[in-house]
Amino acid sequence: MKIFLKYTFIAFGTIAVLILLWASTLKLYNLHSVSVEAELFNTNSIEYHYINHLLLGYLHIIPGILFLVLGAYQFIPFFRDKYLKLHRFTGKVFILLAAIIFITAIVLAVFVPFGDMLETIVTIIFGTYLLYGTYKAYIYAKAKKINLHQKWVTRVYFIAIAVSTIRGIIALFMNFADYTLKEAFGISFFLAFILHLIGVEIWIRFLAKK
């Protein structure tokens, strides 16, 4: 049973990362498109909402894509063990990217929120927690407490990819509860981050143990 849950968790994480990579690349393209052909976008769309804040959007999405790729690399034991110097270098870049995307997420949620107040509150809470987790991962790496470092990197990465789960939850609310996109945003943020927080703690405390 433990093996099944372990590989189910890995499969879910892999799918979530791939979905997020695709969605982030598409979002990046749409942000560029709205800057040159705004008339093609619905004024209630997310892209149009950020038309006057494209720099912040780019500063969040581009590092986010790199964060997803480098984060996935960090979790492959073969590369991590065989190329230790590269792992350390990419790890430092990963930490920097994490700080950038969490800070920009908080700034966007506070000053340019798309949804309701719940979106802002949830983003501030989890964004702050992820910044704390990023700091802890860095401190433990410097102190060579590798086990604790790995736990915090795992928390940061898996909770961050909750953005992919948010999309699915939004779709459920819009299709089965007649929520608008803006109405579904906040509650979907809350549920997705909570699910990922619970999931990663189950992984760390029970499934990741050898």
N, C-alpha and C positions, 0 to 999 in steps of 0.2 A: 504493500500500500504506500509506504514511504517513497519507494522508487518511482511509483506511478505519479504521485503528487509532485515529486521533485522535477520529473521531466515535463509534466504538465505546466509547471511554473516556468520552466525554461522556454517551452514552446510559446506560452502566452507572452512572455517578455520579448521573445524574438519577433513575434507577429506585431506586437505593439510598437516596437522600434521601427520595423519596416513600414507600418502604416504611417507613423509619425514622420519618417523621412520623406515619404511620398507626399503627405499633406503639407509639410513644411516647404518642400520644393514648389508645390503648386501655389501655396500662399505667397511665396516670394515672387513668383511669376505674376500673380494677380495684383500684388502691390505695385509692381512695375507697370502693369497694364492700366491700373486705375489712375496712375500719374500722367499717362499720355492719352488715355481714352476713357475719361471718367463717365462720359455719357452712356457707355455700354453697361454700367453697373447700376444695380438697384440702389437707391439712396438709403435703404435700410440694411444693406449688406455690410459685413464686417470690413471689407476692403474700403468701401466708401467712407465708413466711419473714421478710418485712420488716414484719410487722404491728406490731411494737414499735419500729419505726424509720421510721415513715411520714414524719416531718419531713425526714429525710435523703433519703428517696426523692423527695419533692416538690422538695426543693432541688436534686436532680440532674436530674429529668425536666423540670420547667417551664423552667428556663434552657436545657435541652437542646433543647426544641422551638423556643424563640426563636433559639438558636444556629443551628439548621438553616435557619430562614427567612432570618435576616440573612446567614448565610454564603452561601446561594444568591444573594441579592441582590448581594453583593459581587462575584460572578463574572460579572455581566451587564454587558458593556462599555458598552452604551447608557446605562444608569443611572449607572454608575461615572463616565463621562466627562461626561455632561450635567449631573448633579447632584453636583458635587464636594464641596460643603459637607455635603450629606446623607450622601454616601459616607464622609466623614471621621467624622461623628458616629456613624453606624451601625457603622463600623469600631471605634470606641472601645468601644461597647456590646458588640460581638462579642468583643473581647479580654477584657472583663470576664466575659462569660458563659462563655467558654472556660475561664478560670481557675477559675470556680466549678464547672463540671461535671467538670473533670479532678481537682480537689482532692476533691470529693465521691465520685468514682469510686474514688479511692485509699482514702479513709476507709471506704467500704462494703466494698471488697475486703479490707481489713486487719481490720476489726472485726466485719463481718457477712457473711463470704463465703458464697455459696450453693453453690459447687462445691468443688473440691479445692484443694490448695496451689498448683497450677499457675495457677489463675485469679488468685490473689492476686499471685504473682510476676510474671505477664505484665502485670497491671493496674498494678502499681507501676512496672515498667520503662517501659511505653508511656505511662502517665499522666505520669510524670516527664519523658519525652521530649517529650510534647505541651505540658506546662507550659513547658519550655525553648523549644519552638518558638513558643509564644504570646509569650514574652518577646522572642525574636529578632524576631518580626513587629512588635512594638510599637517596639522600639529602632530598627529599620531605617526604620519609618514616621516616627519623630521625626527621624531623620537625613536624611530625604527620599531614601533609597536605595530607590526604588520597586521596582526589579526584584527585589532581594533580599527586600524586604517581601512582594511577591506570591508568591515561591517558598515562603516560610515559611507564609503564610496557606494556600496550596494544600496543603502538607504537613499542617498541623494539621487542616484540614477533611476532606481525603480519608481520612486515617488515622482520624479520629474517627468517620466514618460506617462504619467496619469493623463496627460493632455490627450493622448490617443484614445483613452477610455472615455474621456469627456465627450468626444464626438459621438460615440455610440449611445451614451446616456441621453444626450441632447436629442438624438433621432427618436429614441423611445418616448420621451416626453412630448415631442412635437407630433408624433404619429398616433399615440394612444391616450394622451391627456390634453390634446389641443392647446399646448403651450406655444407661444411664439418663440422665435429664436432667442430674443432678448430675455424673455421670461424664463426660458429653460437654462440660460447660461449659469446663473449663480448656484442653483440647486445641483446642477450637473457637476460644477466645479467641486462642490462640497462632497458629493457622493463618490466621485472618482478619486479624489485625494484620500478620503477615508479608506476606501477599498484598497488602494495601493499601500497605504501606511500599514494596515492590518496584514496585507499579503506579505510585505517585505519583512515584517517582524516575525511572521510564521516561518518564513524562509530562513532567516538568521538564527532563530532560536531552536528550530526543530529540523528543518530539511537540509540545511547546509552542513550540519554536523556530520563528520565522518564516522 
